[in-house]
Amino acid sequence: MEKQIHIEPVTRIEGHAKISVFLDDAGDVRDAQFHVTELRGFEKFCEGRTLWEMPGLTARICGICPVSHILASAKTCDAILAVRIPETAELLRRLMNLGQMVQSHALSFFYLSAPDFLLGWDTDPATRNVVGLAMKDADLARKGIRLRAFGQEIIDRLGGKRIHPAWAVPGGVNRALTEENRTWIRDNLPEVLDTIRFTIDLFKKTFATVESREVLGTFDSMYLGLVASDGTWEHYAGMLRWVDQQRKPIVEAHDPNKYFEIIREASEPWTYLKFPFYAPKGYPDGMYRVGPLGRVNVCDRFGTPLADAELETFRDCQNGQCSGRVFDYHYTRLLEILASLERIERLINDERITSPAIRAHAEVNAREGVGIHEAPRGTLIHHYWVDENGIIEKANFIVSTGHNNLAMNRAVQEIAKTYIHKGEVSEGILNRIEGGIRAYDPCLSCSVHAAGHMPLHVDIVDSDGETVQTLRQE
């Protein structure tokens, strides 16, 4: 008889979701689905508000990545004002986004995912967490906590608070960087640079072979990310680039303001999260991936010496192709932390960074605007339509997690098919399936604005509706 395995909710991610695994009569995996179980509503909430409110309003979509929405919203409002912001304002926005990259990636790696692959996928769930990691390796846990705190401190020192800083505004930013804060960032950079280089070396030693990084499966797809005009890794501006699994460009340099020409969105009745896809290939064949793995696969170089050297090492085993390994999201996340820290150092040493010229003033000069940049989890799109007074008539958000929705579903299918046979399921196997989702570091609050305690409750139900096995993790 057919059985269904439900993992509800998925743990150690931001927001609420569940996974359903469908078994055939032989107990092998027939299908698997990743469900986002709560309704997304922020696009409607924004209607009737002024464009001046949008950066602060959309920041409330999420408490983990408010900076991402603040910056995307501010860029959208810049477009509606038809204004070119001062160069120092752009440098400061870039600095805050890099701080966000560091803190978010450190949270994902050290707090949410490292307990799985450094303590073991089958470790007792009671200790398979950041506390258990600290008990086994206190120094590593401390390094991870201080690395994340460094990124948070940059956000705080720029915006006045770590969460929901009312700082990026239409036309620029509303607070300059002081010499005191600039000095603090410069003085604390050496420690965190040492931390990320140590962590990358540890990661490479722990997973010295390609095979050791196959634990979460591998599959071909397209990849999307922003790149500079010369193909360098970009996180704030640039053009959209798609590449295939062989790293051959599908779209070399697409205008971000015209994203809708090649990105469409589909929906399914079993999830509230939309499915963006590459329009020329249709749905679902137009699957692509974003985020650290996507950006590293599409760029030609990082443009900083330490990160470029590590990128060369990462690519040595790829034979000129993209990495399709889900687990390599963790590897590329570390590479991006290194690149971000090098760029922070470059910005802090730029004499323009403390200029008081940080905002341009203008009125509504366009009825529509698009703002795109790279959030830690991937390409983030804000698109607003306004009336002549700047009142929002319509808004569309394509969040990073949405871009990866097709790929996340593919990942749970691949992992489930690898580990589940003849109906035999263990907690460790279910954790590997969850681990496939954690690798993408989904931020479901960006879609559904959810928060709260997330216990794990799994029921295995046969085709007659009888529960044959229950697994719980409180």
N, C-alpha and C positions, 0 to 999 in steps of 0.2 A: 504494500500500500504506500502511496505517496505521503511524505511528511514535509512539514514546514518547520524551519528553525527561525525564531525571532530573537534578535538581539536588540533589546529596548530598555533604556536608551543606550546609545553608543557612549562610552566613557572617555574621559580625558580629551575632549574636544570642546570648543566654544559653542554652546548652544545645544539644542535637543534634536536627536534623530534616532532612527532605528534601522536595523538591517534585517531583511528577510532572506532566508536561504531555502530554496525549494528542492526537495529530493525526489528522485523517481522511485519506481517500485523496487529497484535494486539497492536503494540507499545511496546512490551517487547524485552529485549535484546536477540539477537540470537548469537552474537559473538562480540569480541573486539580485537583490535590489537594495539601494540605499535610499531611505525615505527621510525627507525633511518634514516633520510632522506638525508644524505650526505655520499659520498664515503670515505671509509677508505683506506689510501694509504701508510702508513709509512713502511710497510714491504718491499715494492718495492723501496721506497726512500733510504733504507739502503744498498741495493745491490751495491757493488763496493766501499764501504767505508771501512776503516780499523777498526779493533776491538778496537783500542785505541780511536777512535772517538765516539764509540757507547754510552757510558754513557751520554756524553754531547749532542749527537745528539738525542737520544731517549727521553731525558728530554723535548725536544721541542714538544713532542706529546701533552703535556698539561701544562698549567700554574697553575692549581690547585694542581695536584699531580706529579710534576716533580721529587720530591724526590723518589717516588715509582719506577719510571722508571730508575732513576740513579742507585739505589741500585740493582734492578733486573738485569740491564745491567752489572754492575760491577761484580756481582756474576757469570753471564754467562761468562764474560771475564776471571775471575779467573779460571773457569773450563777449558777454552781453553788453558790458560797458564799452567794448571795442577799445580797450586801453592796453598800453604796454607798460607793465609794472617796472619800477626802478630795478637796476641790476642788483643792488644790495638785497632788495626784497626777494628776488629769485634765489640768490645765494643762501639767504636765511631759510627760505622754504625748503631748499635742497638739504640744508643742514638738519632741519627737523625731520625730514623724511628719512634721512640716513640714521638718525637716532631711533626712529620708529623701526627701521629695518633691524637694527642691532637688538633692541629690546624684544621685539616680537619673535625674531628667529631664535634668540636665546631662550625665551619662554617655551617655544615649541620643542627645541632640542633637549634642553636640560630638564625641564619640568614635566613635559607631556609624553615624550617618546623615548628618551634615553633609558628610563627604567626597564623598558622592554628588551632592548638589545644589549644593554650593559649588565643587567641583572639576569636576564633570561626570559624568554617568552612564556615558559611554563612555571616561573617562580610563583610562590603563593601571592595571590592578589593583595593580601593584607600588607605585604612589604614591597610589592612591585609598584613603587611610586617614588616621588622625589625624596620623601623621608627615608625610605629604604635605601635609596641611592646615597644619601648623606651618611647613613650608618655604615655602608660598605666603603665609601670613598669620600670622606668629609672634605678633603682638599678640593676634589673635582666639583663637588656640589657648591662649595663656597665660591669657587671661580665662576661657575655658571650664574650664581645669584648676583655676584658683583658685576659680571658682564652685562646682565640684563639691567641692573641698576644704573650702569653708566648710560645706556640708551635712554632710560627714563629720566635721568638727571638732565640730559640735553634738552628733552622736551620741556621739562620743568623750568629750566633756566632761560629758555627762549619764550615760552608761552605763559609762565607764571603758575602752572599746575601740570601734573602728569597726565591727568585724564580730562578730556573735554576742554583744552585750553582755548579761550576765546581770543585767538591770536592772528591766524590767517584771515584776511578780510578781502572783499572785492577791491581790487586795485593794489594789493600788496600785503603788508603785515602792519600791526599796530604797536609793535614794541621792538626797539633795536637791541642788539647784543651789546652788553656792557663789557668793558675791558676785564672786569673781575671774573665774569662768567667765561669769557674767552680764555683767560688764564687757567681757570679750573679745568676746562675741557682739555687744553693742551697738556697740563700737568698730569692728568689721569689717563692719557692715551697710552703711554708705554705699558702700564699694567695690563690693560685689556688687549692690547696687541699681543703681548706674551701669552695671555690666556687663550686667544683663538688659535694661535700657532701651535700651542701645546695640544689643544683639543683636536685640531686637524691631524696632527701627528698620531695621536692616540687612536683616532677613528681609522686612519689608514693602516695602522698596525693591527687593530682589532679585526678589520675586514680587509685583509691583505690581498685576497683573491677576488676576482669578479664573481665567482660562484658563491662566495659568502655574502654577497649583496643581492642574491637572487631570492631571498627569503620571502619577499612580498610580491614576487612575480615580475614579469617584463612583457611589454607588448608595444607594437608600433603605433605611432600616432603622428599628427602634426603638432607643432609647437608655436606659440605666439609670445611676443614680447616687444617692448620698445627698444630701439637701437638709435644711436647717434648717426649722423650722416656718413661717418666712416665705418659703421658697423660696431662701434664700441658699446659695451653694456651701458644702458641708460635707465634711469628710474624716475625722472621728472618730466622730461620733454621727449623730443625725437619722433621717429616714425614707427608705424606698426610693421613688423616683419613676421611672416609665417615661413617655416621651413618644414620639409618632410623628414622622415626617419633617417635619410641619407645626408641630412644637413644641406640639401639643395633648396634654394629659395623658391617658395611657391608665390609669395608676394614679397617683393624686395623692400619697398618703401611706400606704404599706404598712408595717406593723410588721416590722422586720428579724427579729425573733424567729420570725416565721411566714413566712420566705422560701420554705419548701417548699410553701406553698399555691399559689405561682405560678411557681416555678422547678422544672423537671424536668431530668433529664440523660439523654441518649441516647449510644449508642456505635456505632462503625463498625469493621468488621474490619481496616481498613487503617491505623489509628492508635491509639495508646494514650491519647491525650488525649480526655477526654469532651466531649460537646457539650451544654452547658446551653441551655435554650430557655424562652421564655415559654409556660407551660403552656396558657393559654386558646387560643392560636393553633396549638398542636401543633408537631410536628417535621417538616420543618425550617422551616416558615413562621414560627415563633416566634423568628427571629434578632433579636438586639439587640447593641448595642455598649457597652462600658464603657471606662474610662480617661479621659485628658484630654479627648478629643473627646466622650465620653459625658457627663462631668460638666459641661462647658461648655454642651452642648446642653440639659441638663435643668435647670440652675439659672436663677434669675431674675437674679441678680447675684452678684458676688464678695463684696461687702460691704467692699471697701477701695478708696480713691479712685483710685489709679493703675491698678490692674487693671480697675476698672469702666470707666474711660475707654478702655482698650485693648479691653475686651469690646465696647463700643459700636462701635468702629471695625471689629472683626471681624464684627459682625453687620450692619453697614451694607449689605453686599452679599448678604445672605441673604434679603431680602424677607420677613422674619418667620419664616422656616423654619429648620430645623436644617441645618448643613453636613453633607453626606454624602461630602465629599471625603476620601479616605484620607490624602492629603498633609497635610490640616489637623490630623492628630494632632501634627505637628511644631509648627504654629502654636499650638495650644492648650496644648501642653507648655510653651512659653515663657510663655504667659499665666499658667499655674499656678505657674511659678517666681516670677513677679512677685507674685502674690497670696500665695504662701507666705512670701516675704520680708517683705511688709507685715504679715502676721499674726505672724511671728516678732518683729518690732519691737513690735507691740502686746503680745505676751505678756511680752517682756523688761521692758517698762515697767509691768507689773502687779505691784504690791507683794506680792501673794500668792505669787509665783513662787518665793520663797526660803524659804517656811515649812517648818519641820521636820516638820509633820504630813503624812505622805506615804503612810501605809499603814493599812488597817483589817484587823483580824484576825477570822477566823471559821472555823467548821468546815463540813463538807458539809451544806447545807440543801436542796439540790435534786438530783435524779438526772439532770438534763439541762440543758445550757446552750448558748447561741448567742452568738458574738461576730462582729460585722461592722464593718468600717471600710473606708476607701478607701486601698488601696495605690497607689503611683504608677501602676501599670499598670491599676488598676481595682478594682472592688468585691471584697473578699476575705471569704470566709465560713469560719468554723470552727464545728463543731457536735460536741459531745461528749455521750456517755452514760456515766454512772459507776455503780458500786455504792455501798452505804452507806458504804464506807471511802474513796471517792474514787478507786477504781481504774478506769481507762478500759476500758469494755466495747466501745465502738464509737466511731469518729470519722469525720467526713466533712469534707473540705475541698473547697470550690469556689473555685479560684484565678482570679485576674484573667484570665490567658491562656485559661483554659477558657471563660469567658464569651464571649470574642472568637473562639472556634474557628470557628463557622459564618461569621463575617464575614471572617476571614483566608482561609478557603477561597474565599469569594466574591471577595475582592480578587485572589488569584492568577489566578482564572479571568478576571476582567475585564481585567487587565493583559495576560495572555497573548493573549487574543483581540484586543486592540488592536494589539499589536506583531508577532505571529507570523503570517505569511501565506505560503502556498505552500512551507511547510517551511523557509523561510529564517530562520536563527537566528544571532545573534551573542552574544558575551560581554556586550555592553552591554545587549542585550534581556534576557538572563537576569538581569543585575544589577537591572534595573527590576522584574522579577518578585520577586526577593529583597527589593528595596526596599519592596514592598508589605507584606511580612511585618515588616521592620524598623520600619515606621511604627507598628505596633501595639506595638513593643518587647516581644515575648513573652519571658517568663522561664520557659523549659521546665524548668529545674532545680526550679522549684516543683512540677512534675509528675513529673519523672523523676530529679532529683538527679544531673545529668550535668555533667561538666567535661572540658576537654581541648582539644587543637589541632583546628582545624576547617578543613582544606583544602577546596577546591571541586573536585569531579570530576563532570562531566556527560557521560553517554553518550546519544547519539541512536540508538535501536534501531528497525529496521523490523519489520514483522509476522512476518518469518521469523526474527527473533532475531539478525540481523546488525547489528553496530555500524557505522553509516555516518558518524558524526562523534563526536569526543571533544574536550572542552574541559576544561582543567585550570588550577587556580589553587592553588599550594602556599602 
